[in-house]
Amino acid sequence: MSTIYLFDWGNTLMVDFPQYTGKMCYWETVQAVDGAAETLAYLSAHHKVYIATGAADSSEAEIQQAFDRVHLSQYISGYFCKANLGIEKSSARFYQAIVEKLAVEPFDITMIGDSLEKDIIPALEAGLNAIWFNAFHLPLPEKNLVIREYRHINGLWDLIR
């Protein structure tokens, strides 16, 4: 079982409203995904939870500010982004850098996110476990990948307990 969980930010834990651009911490409206608080409360009581985001225009502090606004930051142990890793999220190197920073083995980490291309496939390539948040019921790609998925945050409970 993984000891560390990495979560994507937009549309995995917080709603990514299409009408807003720029840094989420400054958006007029921010909202947690339904069930995110309960899931993070449970996980953080037993495991370390981090955010792994591809948000290129936000610093670690600004990401935390957005999580503060929806009262989720209390469950988060840290934030990984381009600003503090210097690497784009859509590559396996991004996840390898996180493994190095946390000083753990890749198999000790599970990445959870809504994008196969940015969250799941690069995490698997880096040796992490991964769970796809497939809220839109998209088909699996034609690759030879075994991907665990859930379609609503309540479905994640069956995969992590």
Buried (B, 14 or more C-beta within 10 A) or exposed (E): EBBBBBBBBBBBBBBBBEEEEEBBBEBEEBEBBEBBBEBBEBBBEEBBBBBBBBBEEBBBEBBBBBBBBBEBBEBBEBBBBBBBBEBEBBBBBBBBBBBEEBEBEBEBBBBBBBBBEBBBBBBBBBBBBBBBBBBEEEEEEEEEEEBBBBBEBEBBBEEBE
